[in-house]
């Protein structure tokens, strides 16, 4: 399988915030928005060690 996601960050889930049908997940310095269904399927919980994988072209920077 060809996987073009070359950026990986392993860290504990710091927080999970429901936002309608989406969920905002904080993993180390990364914030990701995923579907609520994906969060359930992945069994995400604060403190769980996960790996965020993403393409550089999909990353966005926002001021704090």
C-alpha positions as CSV (number, residue, x, y, z in Angstrom):
1,X,0.0,0.0,0.0
2,X,1.3,3.4,-1.0
3,X,1.2,5.8,2.0
4,X,2.1,9.4,1.2
5,X,1.6,10.6,4.8
6,X,5.2,11.3,5.7
7,X,4.6,13.3,8.9
8,X,4.0,11.3,12.1
9,X,3.7,12.4,15.7
10,X,3.1,10.0,18.6
11,X,1.8,11.6,21.8
12,X,-1.0,11.1,24.3
13,X,-4.4,12.5,23.6
14,X,-4.6,15.7,25.7
15,X,-8.2,16.5,25.2
16,X,-11.3,15.7,23.1
17,X,-14.0,18.3,22.4
18,X,-17.3,17.3,20.7
19,X,-18.4,19.9,18.1
20,X,-21.7,18.7,16.6
21,X,-20.9,15.7,14.3
22,X,-17.2,16.3,14.6
23,X,-14.6,16.0,17.4
24,X,-11.6,18.2,18.0
25,X,-8.7,16.1,19.3
26,X,-5.5,17.6,20.8
27,X,-2.5,15.4,20.4
28,X,0.7,17.0,21.6
29,X,1.0,20.3,19.6
30,X,-1.4,19.0,16.9
31,X,-5.1,19.7,16.8
32,X,-7.2,17.5,14.5
33,X,-10.9,17.6,13.6
34,X,-12.3,14.2,12.8
35,X,-15.8,12.8,12.6
36,X,-17.5,11.7,15.8
37,X,-17.9,8.2,14.2
38,X,-14.1,8.0,13.7
39,X,-13.4,9.1,17.3
40,X,-15.7,6.3,18.5
41,X,-14.2,3.7,16.1
42,X,-10.7,4.6,17.2
43,X,-11.8,4.5,20.9
44,X,-10.0,7.8,21.6
45,X,-9.7,8.7,25.2
46,X,-7.6,11.4,27.0
47,X,-4.2,9.9,27.9
48,X,-4.3,7.3,25.2
49,X,-1.1,7.2,23.1
50,X,-1.9,7.7,19.5
51,X,0.1,8.5,16.3
52,X,-1.1,11.4,14.1
53,X,-0.1,10.9,10.5
54,X,-0.7,13.6,7.9
55,X,0.5,15.0,4.6
56,X,2.5,18.2,4.7
57,X,0.1,19.7,2.2
58,X,-2.9,19.0,4.5
59,X,-1.4,20.8,7.5
60,X,-2.7,24.3,8.4
61,X,-1.2,26.7,10.9
62,X,-3.5,29.0,13.0
63,X,-2.5,31.6,15.5
64,X,-3.2,30.8,19.1
